[in-house]
Amino acid sequence: MKMPTLLVLLLTILVNAVSAFPSDRRQQEKHASWDDVNVVAHGLLQLGQGLKEHVDKSKAQMRDVNAKLKAFNGTLTELERKQREQSEDLMAGSKGVEEKERLAERLSEEVRVKVEEMKKQGEDIHSRMDRLEEKVEEVLKEPKLESNNSEHTGASFIQRLLAAQNRRIDQLVEKIQQQQDKLEKQSLHLQALQSKVAHKRVKSHRRRDEETVLRGEAELSGQTSDFGKDCHDLFVQGERASGIYTIQPESSKPFNVFCEMTSEGGWTIIQKRLDGSQNFNQLWDSYKRGFGNLNGEFWLGLENIHSLSKQGEYVLQVEVSDMAGEKKEAHYGFQLDGEETMFALHLQPESEGQENIITTGASGLPFSTTDRDNDLAKDVNCAELLSGGWWFSSCGESNLNGRYPRRQSMLRRHQSRRQGMFWTSTEGPVTSVKTTLLKMAPATIKH
């Protein structure tokens, strides 16, 4: 009973197996075409998977780029904060600024390298996409595929998949380009910031030199173990080059001066004006301490001039020139009192025939500024009327610390001339001044 049943089952299996085979050659070709499509589709899907992996890797690299940019922006914010600090703090932390600059440059270089890598990967993805599109076109051109609508449907699906992948890659490349543009802008901003920092540093150096050069903190043009008591003393010690030196008058602290060394000796410059770069409309304390730049325009300071004058007999040489370039020169026996007498000036002309550019009278004249009215005029503050600090009598004789002339038209108005630098000649007319030089030396010097 079991054997017939087994034979029937075997027969049934054989019939079904025979019916499963294609009945003709056309059916066999059809199945063969499907096998080709399946092989190509499988290859395309594998390539798509590879592209997906590249896209995921590109996203990770983009996140790394964004992180670097955030760190870069943080560094820029820190640099801007450093820039707003005071000039003194900037000088004290100049090394920190340089470290920040090096860090910013290193971050910029790292981001640039990452962008270059992303660009290369984008180009590689585009190349692989081009090869994939060529393979798809070859598959679509096969005659076997054209004979079946379902096969066209499969190819269209693969084509849409590749188009979607291509769009994602294009978006990624576009983001990379945007990040690169942002990086270039940040780089330009960094360069501008570095330029500002350098400019600030130069201005800070310049301001520090100008403020401290009169207090003994500037570099010396001549080095000596013992400070001279004035520029002529340095000349006697062997100094021959004009420039900035440190001196120490008797019973005084050391301070810096500009020495003019001539063949006869050394002159200590106490006032110099040549281009209007320094504002001389200062208050009492500024004239007392001194101001300006010893390499340009400056006022040495009443206290310093007094400490020089009280050492013995000195001569004052006054040199001025007008707008036409004509020069005048005068020499005086010179003495300057201390602050207890408002730094009264005493001058004695060395010769009767010389033009007295400055006159003080036998009793001398006290120094006067807008906030210390010590002039001899009763109803007016000469310093306020004429500008600058000077030894005023009745506001009319001279003022070599007045406003520097800016326009030629100023000289045509009498009042404007008196508000600028001027002196009154013995013949009466007011003479406007363009440059001045006041220097002192021991009375023993030949001149």
C-alpha positions as CSV (number, residue, x, y, z in Angstrom):
1,M,0.0,0.0,0.0
2,K,2.9,2.3,0.8
3,M,4.7,1.7,-2.5
4,P,1.9,2.9,-4.9
5,T,1.4,6.0,-2.8
6,L,5.1,6.8,-3.0
7,L,5.2,6.3,-6.7
8,V,2.2,8.6,-7.1
9,L,4.0,11.3,-5.1
10,L,7.2,10.9,-7.1
11,L,5.3,11.2,-10.4
12,T,3.5,14.3,-9.2
13,I,6.8,15.9,-8.3
14,L,8.3,15.1,-11.7
15,V,5.3,16.6,-13.5
16,N,5.5,19.8,-11.5
17,A,9.2,20.0,-12.1
18,V,8.7,19.5,-15.9
19,S,6.0,22.1,-16.0
20,A,8.2,24.6,-14.2
21,F,10.8,24.7,-17.0
22,P,10.1,27.2,-19.9
23,S,8.3,25.7,-22.8
24,D,10.3,27.4,-25.5
25,R,13.5,29.2,-26.2
26,R,11.9,32.7,-26.0
27,Q,11.0,32.0,-22.3
28,Q,14.6,30.9,-21.6
29,E,15.9,34.2,-23.1
30,K,13.5,36.1,-21.0
31,H,14.7,34.5,-17.8
32,A,18.3,35.1,-19.0
33,S,17.5,38.8,-19.4
34,W,16.2,39.1,-15.9
35,D,19.3,37.5,-14.6
36,D,21.4,40.2,-16.3
37,V,19.2,42.9,-14.9
38,N,19.5,41.4,-11.5
39,V,23.2,41.3,-11.7
40,V,23.4,44.9,-12.9
41,A,20.9,46.0,-10.3
42,H,22.8,44.3,-7.6
43,G,26.0,46.0,-8.7
44,L,24.2,49.4,-8.8
45,L,22.8,48.9,-5.3
46,Q,26.3,48.0,-4.0
47,L,27.6,51.2,-5.6
48,G,24.8,53.2,-4.1
49,Q,25.6,51.8,-0.7
50,G,29.2,52.8,-1.2
51,L,28.0,56.3,-2.1
52,K,25.9,56.4,1.0
53,E,28.9,55.5,3.1
54,H,30.9,58.4,1.5
55,V,28.1,60.8,2.2
56,D,27.9,59.7,5.8
57,K,31.7,60.2,6.0
58,S,31.4,63.6,4.4
59,K,28.7,64.6,7.0
60,A,31.1,63.6,9.8
61,Q,33.8,65.6,8.3
62,M,31.4,68.6,7.9
63,R,30.6,68.3,11.6
64,D,34.3,68.4,12.3
65,V,34.7,71.5,10.1
66,N,31.8,73.2,12.0
67,A,33.4,72.4,15.3
68,K,36.7,73.9,14.1
69,L,34.8,77.0,12.9
70,K,33.1,77.4,16.3
71,A,36.5,77.2,18.0
72,F,37.8,79.6,15.4
73,N,35.0,82.1,16.2
74,G,35.7,81.7,19.9
75,T,39.3,82.6,19.2
76,L,38.3,85.7,17.2
77,T,36.0,86.8,20.1
78,E,38.8,86.5,22.5
79,L,41.1,88.6,20.3
80,E,38.5,91.3,20.0
81,R,38.2,91.4,23.8
82,K,41.9,91.7,24.0
83,Q,41.9,94.6,21.5
84,R,39.5,96.6,23.7
85,E,41.8,96.5,26.7
86,Q,43.9,99.5,27.6
87,S,47.2,100.1,25.8
88,E,49.2,99.4,29.0
89,D,47.4,96.0,29.4
90,L,48.0,95.3,25.7
91,M,51.8,95.9,26.2
92,A,51.9,93.7,29.3
93,G,50.0,90.9,27.5
94,S,51.7,91.1,24.1
95,K,53.0,87.6,24.4
96,G,49.4,86.3,25.1
97,V,48.2,88.1,21.9
98,E,51.0,86.5,19.9
99,E,49.9,83.1,21.2
100,K,46.3,83.8,20.3
101,E,47.5,84.8,16.8
102,R,49.4,81.6,16.4
103,L,46.4,79.6,17.6
104,A,44.2,81.4,15.2
105,E,46.6,80.8,12.3
106,R,46.9,77.1,13.3
107,L,43.1,76.7,13.4
108,S,42.8,78.4,10.1
109,E,45.3,76.1,8.5
110,E,43.5,73.0,9.9
111,V,40.2,74.2,8.6
112,R,41.8,74.9,5.2
113,V,43.2,71.3,5.1
114,K,39.8,69.9,6.0
115,V,38.1,71.9,3.2
116,E,40.7,70.7,0.7
117,E,40.0,67.1,1.7
118,M,36.3,67.6,1.4
119,K,36.8,69.1,-2.1
120,K,38.8,66.1,-3.2
121,Q,36.2,63.7,-1.8
122,G,33.5,65.7,-3.6
123,E,35.4,65.4,-6.8
124,D,35.9,61.7,-6.3
125,I,32.1,61.3,-5.6
126,H,31.3,63.2,-8.8
127,S,33.7,61.0,-10.8
128,R,32.1,57.8,-9.4
129,M,28.7,59.2,-10.2
130,D,29.8,59.8,-13.8
131,R,30.9,56.2,-14.1
132,L,27.7,55.0,-12.6
133,E,25.6,57.0,-15.0
134,E,27.6,55.6,-17.9
135,K,26.9,52.0,-16.7
136,V,23.2,52.8,-16.4
137,E,23.1,54.2,-20.0
138,E,24.8,51.0,-21.2
139,V,22.2,48.9,-19.5
140,L,19.3,51.0,-20.9
141,K,20.7,50.6,-24.4
142,E,20.7,46.7,-24.3
143,P,18.1,45.3,-26.7
144,K,17.1,42.7,-24.3
145,L,16.0,45.3,-21.8
146,E,13.9,47.2,-24.3
147,S,11.7,44.1,-24.9
148,N,10.2,44.2,-21.4
149,N,8.3,47.0,-19.7
150,S,9.0,45.7,-16.2
151,E,12.6,45.9,-17.0
152,H,12.3,49.6,-17.9
153,T,10.5,50.1,-14.7
154,G,13.4,48.6,-12.7
155,A,15.9,50.7,-14.6
156,S,13.9,53.9,-14.0
157,F,13.8,53.1,-10.2
158,I,17.6,52.8,-10.2
159,Q,17.9,56.0,-12.2
160,R,15.7,57.9,-9.7
161,L,17.8,56.4,-6.8
162,L,21.0,57.6,-8.4
163,A,19.5,61.1,-9.1
164,A,18.5,61.4,-5.5
165,Q,22.0,60.4,-4.4
166,N,23.4,62.9,-6.8
167,R,21.2,65.7,-5.4
168,R,22.3,64.9,-1.9
169,I,26.0,65.0,-3.0
170,D,25.4,68.3,-4.8
171,Q,23.8,69.8,-1.6
172,L,26.8,68.5,0.4
173,V,29.2,70.1,-2.1
174,E,27.2,73.4,-1.9
175,K,27.5,73.3,1.9
176,I,31.2,72.8,1.6
177,Q,31.4,75.8,-0.7
178,Q,29.5,77.9,1.7
179,Q,31.7,76.9,4.6
180,Q,34.8,77.7,2.4
181,D,33.3,81.1,1.7
182,K,32.7,81.7,5.4
183,L,36.2,80.5,6.2
184,E,37.7,83.0,3.7
185,K,35.6,85.8,5.3
186,Q,36.8,84.8,8.7
187,S,40.4,84.8,7.4
188,L,40.0,88.3,6.1
189,H,38.5,89.4,9.4
190,L,41.4,87.8,11.2
191,Q,43.9,89.6,9.0
192,A,42.1,92.9,9.7
193,L,42.1,92.2,13.4
194,Q,45.8,91.3,13.4
195,S,46.5,94.6,11.6
196,K,44.5,96.5,14.2
197,V,46.4,94.8,17.0
198,A,49.7,95.6,15.4
199,H,48.6,99.2,14.9
200,K,47.4,99.4,18.5
201,R,50.8,98.1,19.6
202,V,52.7,100.7,17.6
203,K,50.4,103.5,19.0
204,S,50.9,102.2,22.5
205,H,54.7,102.1,22.1
206,R,54.6,105.6,20.7
207,R,52.4,107.0,23.5
208,R,54.5,105.3,26.1
209,D,57.7,106.8,24.7
210,E,56.1,110.3,24.4
211,E,54.8,110.2,28.0
212,T,58.0,108.7,29.6
213,V,60.8,110.2,27.5
214,L,60.8,113.3,29.8
215,R,60.9,111.1,32.9
216,G,64.0,109.1,32.2
217,E,62.5,106.0,30.7
218,A,63.4,106.4,27.0
219,E,66.4,104.8,25.5
220,L,69.6,106.8,25.6
221,S,71.6,107.7,22.5
222,G,74.7,107.7,24.7
223,Q,75.4,105.3,27.6
224,T,77.4,106.5,30.6
225,S,77.9,105.2,34.1
226,D,77.7,108.8,35.6
227,F,75.0,111.2,34.6
228,G,76.2,114.6,33.6
229,K,74.6,117.7,35.3
230,D,73.7,119.1,31.9
231,C,74.5,118.6,28.2
232,H,77.7,120.7,28.4
233,D,78.9,118.4,31.2
234,L,78.4,115.4,28.9
235,F,80.3,117.2,26.2
236,V,83.2,117.7,28.6
237,Q,83.0,114.0,29.4
238,G,83.5,113.2,25.7
239,E,80.0,113.0,24.2
240,R,79.9,114.5,20.7
241,A,76.7,113.2,19.1
242,S,73.4,115.2,19.4
243,G,70.5,113.2,20.7
244,I,68.7,112.1,23.9
245,Y,70.7,111.7,27.1
246,T,70.0,111.3,30.8
247,I,71.2,114.1,33.0
248,Q,71.0,114.7,36.8
249,P,71.4,118.3,37.9
250,E,72.5,118.9,41.5
251,S,69.8,118.0,44.1
252,S,67.5,116.7,41.4
253,K,66.3,113.3,40.1
254,P,67.6,112.1,36.7
255,F,65.6,113.0,33.6
256,N,66.0,112.9,29.9
257,V,66.9,115.8,27.6
258,F,67.8,116.4,24.0
259,C,71.4,117.6,23.7
260,E,72.6,119.7,20.8
261,M,76.3,119.1,20.6
262,T,78.3,121.8,18.7
263,S,82.1,122.3,18.3
264,E,82.0,124.7,21.3
265,G,80.0,122.6,23.7
266,G,76.7,121.0,24.6
267,W,73.3,122.9,24.6
268,T,70.3,121.6,26.6
269,I,67.1,122.1,24.6
270,I,64.2,123.3,26.7
271,Q,61.6,124.1,24.0
272,K,61.3,123.1,20.4
273,R,58.5,123.8,17.8
274,L,58.7,123.0,14.1
275,D,55.5,121.5,12.7
276,G,52.6,121.9,15.0
277,S,52.4,118.2,15.9
278,Q,52.3,118.9,19.7
279,N,49.5,120.9,21.3
280,F,51.0,123.6,23.6
281,N,47.7,124.8,25.0
282,Q,48.3,123.0,28.3
283,L,47.5,123.6,31.9
284,W,49.8,124.5,34.8
285,D,50.7,121.0,35.8
286,S,51.6,120.0,32.3
287,Y,53.9,123.0,31.9
288,K,55.4,122.2,35.3
289,R,56.2,118.5,34.5
290,G,56.9,118.9,30.7
291,F,55.2,117.3,27.7
292,G,55.8,116.3,24.1
293,N,58.4,114.1,22.3
294,L,62.1,114.8,22.6
295,N,62.6,113.7,19.0
296,G,59.9,116.2,17.8
297,E,58.1,119.1,19.5
298,F,58.3,119.4,23.3
299,W,58.5,121.5,26.5
300,L,61.1,120.3,28.9
301,G,59.2,121.3,32.1
302,L,59.5,124.3,34.4
303,E,60.8,122.1,37.3
304,N,63.5,120.6,35.1
305,I,64.5,124.0,33.7
306,H,64.7,125.4,37.2
307,S,66.9,122.5,38.4
308,L,69.3,123.3,35.6
309,S,69.2,127.1,36.1
310,K,70.0,127.0,39.9
311,Q,73.3,125.2,39.3
312,G,75.1,128.4,38.3
313,E,75.2,131.1,35.6
314,Y,73.6,130.0,32.4
315,V,72.9,131.6,29.0
316,L,69.7,131.2,27.1
317,Q,69.8,131.2,23.3
318,V,66.5,131.9,21.4
319,E,66.1,131.0,17.7
320,V,63.0,131.8,15.7
321,S,62.0,131.9,12.0
322,D,59.0,133.5,10.3
323,M,56.8,132.3,7.5
324,A,59.3,133.6,4.9
325,G,62.1,131.6,6.4
326,E,63.9,134.6,7.9
327,K,65.7,133.7,11.1
328,K,66.4,135.7,14.2
329,E,68.6,134.9,17.2
330,A,69.0,136.4,20.7
331,H,71.2,135.6,23.7
332,Y,70.4,136.3,27.4
333,G,71.8,135.9,30.8
334,F,69.3,133.4,32.2
335,Q,67.8,132.5,35.5
336,L,64.5,130.7,36.4
337,D,63.1,130.8,39.9
338,G,61.2,128.0,41.6
339,E,57.4,127.4,42.0
340,E,57.3,129.5,45.1
341,T,57.6,132.6,42.9
342,M,55.5,131.0,40.0
343,F,58.7,130.2,38.1
344,A,59.6,133.8,37.5
345,L,62.0,134.3,34.6
346,H,64.9,136.8,34.7
347,L,66.6,137.7,31.4
348,Q,69.6,140.0,30.8
349,P,70.3,140.7,27.1
350,E,74.0,140.0,26.3
351,S,74.3,142.9,23.8
352,E,72.4,146.2,23.5
353,G,72.1,146.0,19.7
354,Q,70.3,142.6,19.5
355,E,66.6,142.1,18.9
356,N,65.0,141.2,22.2
357,I,62.6,138.4,21.2
358,I,61.7,137.9,24.9
359,T,61.6,140.7,27.4
360,T,61.0,140.4,31.2
361,G,62.1,143.6,32.9
362,A,64.5,143.8,35.8
363,S,62.1,142.2,38.3
364,G,61.3,139.3,36.0
365,L,57.9,137.8,35.0
366,P,56.0,134.9,36.6
367,F,54.8,132.0,34.4
368,S,51.0,132.0,33.6
369,T,48.5,129.5,32.2
370,T,44.8,129.5,31.7
371,D,44.3,127.9,35.1
372,R,47.0,130.0,36.8
373,D,46.5,133.7,35.9
374,N,49.8,135.2,37.1
375,D,50.3,137.8,34.3
376,L,50.5,141.6,35.0
377,A,47.3,142.4,33.1
378,K,44.6,143.3,35.6
379,D,41.4,142.7,33.7
380,V,42.3,139.8,31.4
381,N,43.8,136.4,31.5
382,C,46.6,136.6,28.8
383,A,47.0,132.8,28.6
384,E,43.3,132.4,28.0
385,L,43.2,135.2,25.5
386,L,46.4,134.3,23.6
387,S,46.6,130.5,24.2
388,G,49.4,128.5,25.7
389,G,51.5,129.1,28.8
390,W,54.1,131.9,28.9
391,W,55.8,134.7,30.9
392,F,53.1,137.3,30.1
393,S,53.3,141.0,31.1
394,S,50.4,142.8,29.4
395,C,49.7,140.2,26.7
396,G,51.5,142.1,24.0
397,E,55.3,141.5,24.0
398,S,55.7,137.8,22.9
399,N,54.3,134.3,23.2
400,L,56.4,131.5,21.7
401,N,54.0,128.8,23.1
402,G,50.9,130.1,21.3
403,R,48.9,128.3,18.6
404,Y,50.9,126.9,15.7
405,P,49.9,128.7,12.5
406,R,47.8,126.5,10.2
407,R,46.7,128.8,7.4
408,Q,48.4,131.7,5.7
409,S,45.2,133.7,6.0
410,M,45.7,133.7,9.8
411,L,48.6,136.0,9.4
412,R,46.5,138.7,7.8
413,R,44.4,139.3,10.9
414,H,46.1,141.1,13.8
415,Q,44.1,139.3,16.5
416,S,44.9,135.9,14.9
417,R,48.6,136.7,14.9
418,R,48.5,137.4,18.6
419,Q,46.7,134.1,19.3
420,G,49.6,132.3,17.5
421,M,53.3,132.3,18.1
422,F,54.7,135.8,17.9
423,W,57.2,138.4,19.2
424,T,57.3,142.2,18.9
425,S,60.3,143.8,17.4
426,T,61.8,147.1,18.6
427,E,60.3,148.8,15.5
428,G,56.8,147.9,16.6
429,P,55.2,145.4,14.2
430,V,54.1,142.0,15.5
431,T,56.2,139.2,13.9
432,S,54.5,135.8,13.5
433,V,56.7,132.8,14.1
434,K,56.8,129.4,12.4
435,T,59.7,127.6,14.3
436,T,61.2,128.2,17.7
437,L,64.2,126.7,19.6
438,L,65.1,127.6,23.2
439,K,68.3,126.1,24.5
440,M,70.6,126.8,27.5
441,A,74.2,126.2,28.4
442,P,76.7,127.4,31.1
443,A,77.7,131.0,30.6
444,T,81.3,129.9,30.0
445,I,80.4,128.3,26.6
446,K,81.5,130.2,23.5
447,H,78.6,131.3,21.2
